[in-house]
Amino acid sequence: MGQVLKEMLSPSNQYKVQIIKRRDGFYTTEVYKWLEDIGYSYWSPIKKGLTLIETAEGAEILALEHLREYSGEMIK
């Protein structure tokens, strides 16, 4: 895997994105949705194609885009 550098939450706290620095030096993002089901609460990963990003700044821009796309919320 890699090291989680940053985690961003949507305004409703129902979605989050993690920016991960991989061992090969590239960055990637992972998107999760908060679910509650039969007494369990957990972050469920949302499957998205693998994207390798060269810079932390590029990863942050992509992470914000994913957060907007999946949550449908206005995010600055």
BELSULRA-V72102 format. One record per helix or strand. SS is the DSSP state (alpha for helix, beta for strand). FROM is the first residue (numbers start at 1). LEN is the number of residues. If there is no record, write none. Layout:
# BELSULRA-V72102
SS:FROM:LEN ; SS:FROM:LEN
This chain:
# BELSULRA-V72102
beta:2:8 ; beta:15:8 ; beta:27:11 ; beta:40:7 ; beta:53:1 ; alpha:56:16
